């Protein structure tokens, strides 16, 4: 028996011991609320640091990290857990979805928690305990950024005839990942691969957003596996920026997001009210003044129509990049993942719509944003020709910006 097998057996034994909780004897673990309480207890028992059980979370006091478990789906055959992980020092919330399909409800939960505790949380532990990692240097918007990368173990299911070294995915993707780093305090990358017969799945998520380009590279690795039955692997990279190179960001954390939501709601109302050519052309400048943030004003004007279109036509494939066209000089191309505001603006506008902040105007503004997007005009032409949007693949959109627009 090799070291990896011994390590795997020890992990499984630890999970099994935690699963045999006397507190839940006779409790129906196919009821979501029961599962949620059970999962909280098991997380608290399995985390090696001291923990505190809270009403909806487990607090790891030493790191000021809170884990909020939820149950997406549960039945006798399996469980799907949603796990939200928050810490003020990260500037963002993290999310992991973990699935368990075993022989009974307790085994299902044990399998779901296995990869979360012994991969995801091991990476968090290494990062928060400042263990040695891989150092990186990147450049974004004419600024240099220093990073430390913490790789987790690879966890998997099934019998794989090919040994996957812990560096396999990182070595294959590191240069592509570096290109996608901006000024974020923390970036997390999830690798998932599975194979059954000729059916291959490869997925790479950066801050929980799928990268089609990197997913294909994962799938290329997985396609070479020699397997028996179903086999899957999962690994995480936590990439933390050094404080010395991290630039301040005005919409960080929960308070920052609330401020951004308020500004996005105002921007949406102003967009709706810009019903003449003159008002529409002057909107970017007026937004900058009203939002007290010139960069955000231009981003709301440029990004929100495309974001709404991406949401409405999710079956299409969208470019990971955008271009900024300045009045003079070359066009600048960046990845959306590098931009501090793009994904946060997406979350903000969709939250504003879902919460009904805009009242009866919600549907009208959503349609108006879509109608004003460059992407929608392409889709409309495709639909007129009878083309299927599932076959659509967009190129990087170019946004016209002022000479003093700062990419952040």
N, C-alpha and C positions, 0 to 999 in steps of 0.2 A: 504493500500500500504506500503510495507516494505522499509527499507532504501536503499537496493540495487536497487529496482525498481525506487525510486525517483532519485537516483544517475544516473541511466541509462537514465531516461527521461531528466534530466538536460543536460547530455552529448549530447543526440540526438538533443535537442533544440539548443544547441550551434553550433553543426555541421550544422543544417538546416539554422540557421541564417547566417552562413558563406557561405553556398552554394548559398544563394539568392543574389549573387553578380551582381550589375548593370553593372559592367565593361564587363560582358560576355553575355549580352542580345543579342540574335540573333546569337551567335557564335556556330558553329557546334562542339559539344563536342564528336563526334565520329572520329574526325581527331586527330591523335596522338600529333602533335605539339600544337594544341589548348588545348588538355587535359593537356599536360605537363605544359603549362603556367598557366592554371586554377588551377592545383594542387599546383604549387609553391605559387600562391596567397593565396590559402586556408590554406596551411601549415603556411605561415607567419601570417595569421589572427588568426589561432587556437592556435599557440604556445603562452604560457602565458608570456614568456620572450620577450624582445625587439629583433626584427629580422631585417635583411637587405636582400632585394631581389638582388641577383646577376644574371649574365647571365644564368647560368645553375644550380643555387643552391639557397638555403636559408641559410643565416648565422645567428646563434645565438651567438651574440658577447660575452656575458657574459661567455659562456662556451667554446668559440672557436670551436663550433660544426657546421659543414656544412651538409646540407641535399641535395642530388642530386636525384631528382625524374626522372623516365623514365617510358615510357608506353610500356609494353610488348605486350599487346593486348587490343583492344577496339572495341566495336560495340554497337548497340542499346540495346543488352541484358545484357552487363556487361563490366567490365574493370579489367585488371590485371596490377597493378602498381609495378615497381621495385624501391626500395628506398635504396640508398647508403648513409650511414651516416659516416662521417669522422671527426676525431679530433686528433691532433698531440700527445696528452697526452695518447692516447690509444695504440699506436704502431701498429694499424691495422684499416682496414675499416670494418664496419658492414653492413649487408644487410638484408632487409626484403622484402618479397613479400606479397602484400595485394590485395585481390580480393573483388569486389563489384558487386552484381547482384540485381538490383532493378527494379523500374517501368519505369525509364527514365535515360538518361545519367548523369544528375546532381545527382540523387539519387544513381546511381551506384558508382560515385566518392565519395559521402558522406559516403557510407557504407565501401568502401575501405579505406578511410582515418580514419574512426572511430577507428578501433583497433590499427592503427599505432599511432595516436595522443594520445589516451586515455589509451593505454597499453604500447606500445614500448617507446614512448617519455616520458611518465610519469616515466618510469623506468630510463631513461637517466637523467631526471630532478632530481629525488631522488639521483642518484649517483653523479651528478655534483654539486648539492647543499649540498652534504655530509650529507644527512639525516641519521638517525639511521637505521642500517641494522643488518643482522645476521652475527656474526663473525665465521670464520672457521680457522682451522690450518691444514695444510697438510704437507707431506714430499715427496720430489722428488729428486732423485739422491743425497741422503744423505744431502739434504738441507731442512730447515724448511721454510714454506711459510705461511704468514698470509693474510686472505682475508675478505672482507665484501660483503655480498650478498644483493642485492636489488630486491625484488619481485614486480611484477606489479599486478594490478587487473586482474581478469579473465574476458575476454570479449567474448561474444558469440552471436549466432544466433539461433532462434527457441525456442520452449517451452520444457524445461527440467523439469521433475517432481522431479529430484534429485537435491537438493541444493549442489553445489560444493563449499566447503570452500576454501578460498584463500591459505590455507596451504596444501590442498590435494595432489597436484602434488609434491610439495617440500618435504613433509614428506615421500612420496613414493620413491623419487628418490635421495634424498640428499646424502646418503652414496655412491651410484653409481657415482654421479657427482663428489664428492670429489676425488674418485679414478682416475678421468680423468683430474685432474688439474695438470699442470706442473709448469712452471715459467712464463707463459704469464702475461702481465700487466692486461689484461681484457679477460674474457671468457664470452660469452653470450649463453644462452640456450633458445631454443624456444620449447614450448609444444603446440601441436595441436591435438585435438580429435574431431571426428564427428561420428554421428550415424543416420542411416535412416533405420527403420525396423531392419533386422538382419545384415545389412551392417555396419561394424565397421572399423574406421580408427584411428590409434594411431601413433603419430610421435613425436620423441624427437630429436632435432638437437643441436649439440654442435659446436659452431662457424660455423654454417650453414652446418655441415656434419651430416648426419643421423646416429644415433646409433640404430642398430637393436635391441639390448638387451633392451635398455631403451624405445624404441618405443613399444615393446611388453608389457611392464609394463603400459604404457599409455593406450594402447588398452584394457588391462584387466580392468582398471578403467572405461573406456568408455562403455565396453560391459555390465556393470551393470545398465546403465542408463535406465529409463523408459521414452520414448520420444513419441512425436506426430510429424510426418513428419520429416524434416531434422533439426538436431541440431548440432551445433559445438561450441567449446571453444578454446580459445587461451590464453597463458600466457607466460611471459618472466622472466628469471632470469639473472641479470647482476652481475657478480662476479669479483670484482676488487681487485687486490693484493695491499697490503700496500707497499709504496715506500721503507720502511726499509728492506723488504725481497726480493724485486725484483732485480734479477741479470741482469747485462747489456747484451744486445743482439746485435750483429754486423749488422743484416740485418733488422732493425726496420724501419717502415715508407716507404714512396715512394722512398727516396734516397737509403735506405737499400735494397729495393726490386730490384731497378735497378742494384745495385752492385751484388746482388745474381743472377739476370738474366745473367749478363755478365759472371759470374763464371760458371754458369750452361751450357751456350753455349760453353765455353772453355772445360768443362768436357765432353760434348757430342762429340766434335771434337776429343778429345784425346781418348775417348772410341772407336770411329769409326776407328781411326788410329792404335789401338792396335790389329793388325791382326795376331799376333803370340802368342803362348802360353807364351813365356817369357814376352812380352810386356803386355799381359793381367794380368799375375800374379803380375807384378810390378806396375800395374795401381793405386791401392789405395795410395801407397807411392808417386808416381809421381804426382797424383792429389793433395795430401796434399801440396806438394811443389809449384806446379803451381798456386793453388788457394790461397796460403798463409793461409791455414786453414786446419789443419790435420783432424779435426772432420768432416768438410764439405766434404773433399776428400773421406773419408770412406763412408759417407752418400750418396754421389753421386754414388759411385760404387755399394753400396748395395741397395739403395732405388729406383733409377731411372728406372731400369728394371721392378720392381714390380709396380711402379706408371704407367708406360706406359701400362702394361698388364691390370691393373685395368681399365684404360681408354678404352682400346680396347675391353675388354670383360665386359662391365658394367652390363650385365644381371646376372652375378654371384654374390654371396654374399661373402664378404671378412671379415676376422677377424678384429676386432678393435684393436688387440694387435700385437706387434712384440717382439721377443726375441733377446737378445744380448748374444752371447756365447764367453766368455773370455777364454784364454788359460788355466787358472787355476781358480778354484772357481766355484760357482753355476751359472747357466744361469739366466739372469735378464730379467723379463717380464715387459713391460710397455704398456700403451695405446698409440696409434698413436697421439691422441689429446694432450697428455702430451709433446710430442716432439715439440720443437720450429721450427724444419726445415721440418718435413714431409709434411704437407699440403702446406707450402710455396714453397717447392721444386716442388710439383705437379703443383701449379700455375705457377711457373717460367718456367718449362720445356714445359708446354703446351703453354704458351705465346711465348716462343722462337720458337716453331714449327709453331704456327699460324701467327707470324709476319714474318716468312720466313728468320729469322736470319741465318739459316744454309744453305740457298739457295737450290741447287739441291740435297744436301745430306739429306734433311729433312726426306723424306720417308724412305730412306735406314737406317738412324739412328734410326728412330721410330721402324722399323721392327727388327733391330739388338738388340735393347734394349729388345723388347718383346721376341725374340728368346733366349736371355740369362737369362731370369727370371726363377726362380724355379716354380712359379705358372703356367707358360705357359707349362712347361713339363708335369704337371699334367693334364692340359686341353687337351693337344694333345693326351694323353692316353685315356681320356674320349671320345674325338671325334672319335678316332679309334674304340671304342666299341659302338659307336652310342648313347652315353648319351647326354642328353640335358644340356647345361651349365646353364640354368635357375635353375636347381636343384643342381648346384655346390655350396658348402660352404667350404671355405678354412680355414685351421688352421693357427695359428700364425707362421710366418716364423722366423727361427733362422738365424741371421747374425753373422758371425765370425768377431770378432774385436780384435785389439791389446790390450795388458794388460793396456796400458795407455789411451785407448779410453774413453772419458768423455761423458756421456749421457746428452744432454742438451735440 
